[in-house]
Amino acid sequence: MAWTKILAANALAPGAREVVKVGNKNILVLNHENNLYAVENNCPHLKLPLKSGKIKDGAIVCSFHRSAFDLSTGEVKTWCPWPPGVGKLLSMVSEAKTLPVFPVRVEDGNILVDVPE
């Protein structure tokens, strides 16, 4: 594993989110209920940013199309159910894809993430 230091641990209070660049990827790091998660910031559907997405039942929900992804595994919980009447059409733009998630840990007061190149 190639751990990369991305933030000071005290820089990410409970409920906080930050997007950091690691290599060529934008990684969304979030502190949800005192657990740290690192996921690709772009929704796999149309590559729109997830930073503003709500957290519901352990999943991050895309603000644009309401696709939901498990924070721990990236597994698709719902795929493009919105907007009403158009969601089914939008879901055909691309097949349901898992959200990339990355290992994250705290060491020596810093948050580290492992993002493969």
MIDOSE-1310 file (N, C-alpha, C; in nm, 2 decimals, decimal comma, always signed):
residues 117
mawt	+0,08/-0,12/+0,00/+0,00/+0,00/+0,00/+0,09/+0,12/+0,00; +0,04/+0,23/-0,07/+0,11/+0,35/-0,08/+0,03/+0,46/-0,01; +0,05/+0,48/+0,12/-0,03/+0,57/+0,20/+0,02/+0,71/+0,17; -0,08/+0,80/+0,15/-0,05/+0,94/+0,12/-0,11/+1,03/+0,23
kila	-0,03/+1,12/+0,29/-0,08/+1,21/+0,40/-0,16/+1,32/+0,33; -0,29/+1,34/+0,37/-0,37/+1,43/+0,30/-0,42/+1,55/+0,39; -0,44/+1,53/+0,51/-0,49/+1,63/+0,60/-0,44/+1,61/+0,75; -0,43/+1,71/+0,83/-0,42/+1,69/+0,97/-0,55/+1,64/+1,02
anal	-0,54/+1,54/+1,12/-0,66/+1,48/+1,17/-0,75/+1,58/+1,23; -0,70/+1,68/+1,30/-0,79/+1,78/+1,36/-0,85/+1,88/+1,26; -0,82/+1,87/+1,13/-0,87/+1,95/+1,03/-1,01/+1,90/+0,98; -1,05/+1,78/+1,02/-1,17/+1,72/+0,97/-1,26/+1,68/+1,09
apga	-1,33/+1,78/+1,14/-1,42/+1,77/+1,25/-1,54/+1,68/+1,22; -1,61/+1,62/+1,31/-1,73/+1,54/+1,28/-1,83/+1,62/+1,19; -1,87/+1,55/+1,09/-1,96/+1,62/+0,99/-1,89/+1,69/+0,88; -1,76/+1,71/+0,89/-1,68/+1,78/+0,79/-1,65/+1,70/+0,67
revv	-1,63/+1,77/+0,56/-1,59/+1,70/+0,43/-1,48/+1,79/+0,36; -1,39/+1,72/+0,30/-1,29/+1,79/+0,22/-1,26/+1,71/+0,09; -1,24/+1,78/-0,02/-1,20/+1,71/-0,14/-1,05/+1,74/-0,16; -0,97/+1,63/-0,17/-0,83/+1,65/-0,19/-0,79/+1,58/-0,32
kvgn	-0,68/+1,63/-0,38/-0,63/+1,57/-0,50/-0,51/+1,47/-0,46; -0,53/+1,35/-0,51/-0,42/+1,25/-0,49/-0,39/+1,19/-0,63; -0,28/+1,22/-0,68/-0,25/+1,18/-0,81/-0,34/+1,25/-0,91; -0,41/+1,18/-0,99/-0,51/+1,24/-1,08/-0,65/+1,22/-1,03
knil	-0,67/+1,18/-0,91/-0,81/+1,16/-0,86/-0,85/+1,27/-0,75; -0,97/+1,30/-0,76/-1,03/+1,39/-0,66/-1,10/+1,30/-0,55; -1,05/+1,30/-0,43/-1,09/+1,22/-0,33/-1,18/+1,30/-0,22; -1,30/+1,25/-0,20/-1,38/+1,31/-0,09/-1,35/+1,24/+0,04
vlnh	-1,30/+1,31/+0,13/-1,28/+1,26/+0,27/-1,38/+1,31/+0,36; -1,45/+1,22/+0,43/-1,55/+1,27/+0,52/-1,55/+1,21/+0,66; -1,59/+1,29/+0,76/-1,59/+1,24/+0,89/-1,74/+1,23/+0,93; -1,79/+1,11/+0,92/-1,94/+1,08/+0,95/-1,95/+1,00/+1,08
ennl	-2,01/+1,06/+1,18/-2,02/+1,00/+1,31/-1,89/+0,94/+1,36; -1,79/+1,03/+1,35/-1,65/+1,00/+1,40/-1,59/+0,88/+1,33; -1,63/+0,85/+1,21/-1,57/+0,75/+1,13/-1,52/+0,82/+1,00; -1,40/+0,79/+0,96/-1,34/+0,85/+0,84/-1,37/+0,76/+0,72
yave	-1,41/+0,83/+0,61/-1,43/+0,76/+0,48/-1,36/+0,83/+0,37; -1,31/+0,76/+0,27/-1,25/+0,83/+0,15/-1,31/+0,76/+0,03; -1,37/+0,84/-0,06/-1,44/+0,79/-0,18/-1,40/+0,88/-0,29; -1,41/+0,83/-0,41/-1,39/+0,91/-0,53/-1,50/+1,02/-0,53
nncp	-1,47/+1,15/-0,55/-1,56/+1,25/-0,54/-1,67/+1,26/-0,65; -1,64/+1,18/-0,76/-1,74/+1,19/-0,87/-1,83/+1,07/-0,87; -1,96/+1,10/-0,88/-2,06/+0,99/-0,89/-2,03/+0,91/-1,02; -2,03/+0,78/-1,01/-2,00/+0,70/-1,13/-2,11/+0,71/-1,24
hlkl	-2,22/+0,77/-1,22/-2,32/+0,79/-1,32/-2,28/+0,89/-1,43; -2,28/+1,01/-1,39/-2,24/+1,12/-1,49/-2,12/+1,20/-1,44; -2,04/+1,15/-1,35/-1,92/+1,21/-1,30/-1,94/+1,34/-1,23; -2,06/+1,36/-1,18/-2,09/+1,49/-1,10/-2,04/+1,47/-0,96
plks	-2,00/+1,59/-0,90/-1,94/+1,58/-0,76/-2,03/+1,53/-0,65; -1,98/+1,46/-0,56/-2,06/+1,40/-0,45/-2,04/+1,49/-0,32; -1,95/+1,58/-0,32/-1,93/+1,66/-0,19/-2,05/+1,71/-0,13; -2,15/+1,75/-0,20/-2,27/+1,81/-0,14/-2,38/+1,70/-0,11
gkik	-2,35/+1,58/-0,14/-2,45/+1,47/-0,12/-2,48/+1,45/+0,03; -2,60/+1,41/+0,05/-2,65/+1,38/+0,19/-2,60/+1,24/+0,23; -2,58/+1,22/+0,36/-2,55/+1,09/+0,41/-2,68/+1,03/+0,47; -2,72/+0,91/+0,42/-2,84/+0,85/+0,47/-2,82/+0,70/+0,48
dgai	-2,85/+0,65/+0,60/-2,83/+0,51/+0,62/-2,70/+0,45/+0,58; -2,59/+0,52/+0,61/-2,46/+0,47/+0,58/-2,42/+0,49/+0,44; -2,49/+0,57/+0,36/-2,47/+0,58/+0,22/-2,46/+0,73/+0,18; -2,38/+0,76/+0,08/-2,38/+0,90/+0,03/-2,47/+0,90/-0,09
vcsf	-2,55/+1,01/-0,10/-2,65/+1,02/-0,20/-2,62/+1,13/-0,29; -2,60/+1,10/-0,42/-2,57/+1,21/-0,52/-2,68/+1,31/-0,52; -2,64/+1,44/-0,51/-2,74/+1,55/-0,51/-2,81/+1,57/-0,64; -2,75/+1,52/-0,75/-2,81/+1,54/-0,88/-2,91/+1,44/-0,93
hrsa	-2,88/+1,31/-0,90/-2,96/+1,20/-0,95/-3,01/+1,11/-0,85; -2,97/+1,13/-0,72/-3,01/+1,05/-0,61/-2,96/+0,91/-0,61; -2,86/+0,88/-0,69/-2,80/+0,75/-0,67/-2,73/+0,74/-0,53; -2,73/+0,63/-0,47/-2,68/+0,62/-0,33/-2,58/+0,50/-0,33
fdls	-2,47/+0,53/-0,26/-2,35/+0,44/-0,25/-2,31/+0,42/-0,10; -2,29/+0,29/-0,07/-2,25/+0,26/+0,07/-2,11/+0,32/+0,09; -2,10/+0,39/+0,20/-1,97/+0,46/+0,23/-1,85/+0,36/+0,26; -1,88/+0,25/+0,31/-1,77/+0,15/+0,34/-1,73/+0,07/+0,22
tgev	-1,83/+0,03/+0,14/-1,79/-0,06/+0,03/-1,81/+0,00/-0,11; -1,88/+0,11/-0,12/-1,90/+0,17/-0,25/-2,02/+0,11/-0,33; -2,08/+0,00/-0,27/-2,19/-0,07/-0,33/-2,30/+0,02/-0,36; -2,37/+0,00/-0,48/-2,48/+0,08/-0,52/-2,60/+0,04/-0,44
ktwc	-2,66/+0,13/-0,37/-2,79/+0,11/-0,29/-2,91/+0,14/-0,38; -2,90/+0,25/-0,45/-3,00/+0,29/-0,55/-2,93/+0,35/-0,67; -2,99/+0,33/-0,78/-2,93/+0,38/-0,91/-3,02/+0,47/-0,98; -2,99/+0,60/-0,97/-3,06/+0,70/-1,05/-3,22/+0,70/-1,04
pwpp	-3,28/+0,71/-0,92/-3,42/+0,70/-0,92/-3,49/+0,83/-0,94; -3,41/+0,94/-0,97/-3,47/+1,07/-0,98/-3,41/+1,14/-1,10; -3,47/+1,24/-1,16/-3,60/+1,30/-1,13/-3,72/+1,21/-1,18; -3,83/+1,22/-1,11/-3,95/+1,14/-1,15/-3,98/+1,14/-1,30
gvgk	-4,00/+1,03/-1,35/-4,04/+1,02/-1,49/-3,92/+1,02/-1,59; -3,81/+1,07/-1,54/-3,69/+1,08/-1,62/-3,58/+0,99/-1,57; -3,59/+0,96/-1,44/-3,49/+0,88/-1,38/-3,45/+0,75/-1,45; -3,56/+0,68/-1,50/-3,53/+0,55/-1,57/-3,46/+0,58/-1,70
llsm	-3,49/+0,68/-1,76/-3,41/+0,72/-1,89/-3,27/+0,75/-1,85; -3,24/+0,83/-1,74/-3,11/+0,86/-1,70/-3,03/+0,74/-1,66; -3,10/+0,64/-1,60/-3,03/+0,53/-1,55/-2,98/+0,45/-1,67; -3,03/+0,47/-1,79/-2,98/+0,39/-1,90/-2,86/+0,46/-1,96
vsea	-2,82/+0,58/-1,92/-2,70/+0,65/-1,97/-2,58/+0,56/-1,94; -2,58/+0,50/-1,82/-2,47/+0,41/-1,79/-2,52/+0,31/-1,69; -2,46/+0,19/-1,69/-2,50/+0,09/-1,60/-2,46/+0,12/-1,46; -2,52/+0,06/-1,36/-2,49/+0,08/-1,22/-2,35/+0,04/-1,20
ktlp	-2,27/+0,13/-1,14/-2,13/+0,11/-1,11/-2,10/+0,14/-0,96; -2,02/+0,06/-0,91/-1,97/+0,08/-0,77/-1,89/+0,21/-0,76; -1,91/+0,28/-0,65/-1,83/+0,40/-0,62/-1,69/+0,35/-0,57; -1,58/+0,40/-0,62/-1,45/+0,36/-0,57/-1,43/+0,42/-0,43
vfpv	-1,39/+0,33/-0,33/-1,36/+0,37/-0,20/-1,22/+0,34/-0,17; -1,16/+0,41/-0,08/-1,02/+0,39/-0,05/-0,99/+0,38/+0,10; -0,90/+0,29/+0,14/-0,86/+0,28/+0,28/-0,81/+0,41/+0,33; -0,85/+0,44/+0,46/-0,81/+0,56/+0,52/-0,78/+0,53/+0,67
rved	-0,68/+0,60/+0,72/-0,64/+0,58/+0,86/-0,58/+0,71/+0,92; -0,57/+0,71/+1,05/-0,50/+0,82/+1,12/-0,37/+0,77/+1,18; -0,27/+0,85/+1,15/-0,14/+0,81/+1,21/-0,06/+0,94/+1,24; +0,00/+0,95/+1,36/+0,08/+1,06/+1,40/+0,00/+1,19/+1,38
gnil	-0,12/+1,19/+1,40/-0,20/+1,32/+1,39/-0,24/+1,36/+1,25; -0,22/+1,27/+1,16/-0,25/+1,29/+1,02/-0,35/+1,19/+0,96; -0,43/+1,23/+0,86/-0,51/+1,14/+0,79/-0,44/+1,10/+0,67; -0,43/+0,97/+0,65/-0,37/+0,91/+0,53/-0,47/+0,83/+0,45
vdvp	-0,45/+0,82/+0,32/-0,54/+0,75/+0,23/-0,45/+0,67/+0,14; -0,50/+0,55/+0,10/-0,43/+0,47/+0,00/-0,51/+0,47/-0,13; -0,45/+0,54/-0,23/-0,52/+0,55/-0,36/-0,43/+0,49/-0,47; -0,47/+0,38/-0,52/-0,38/+0,32/-0,63/-0,37/+0,41/-0,75
e	-0,26/+0,41/-0,81/-0,23/+0,49/-0,93/-0,30/+0,44/-1,05
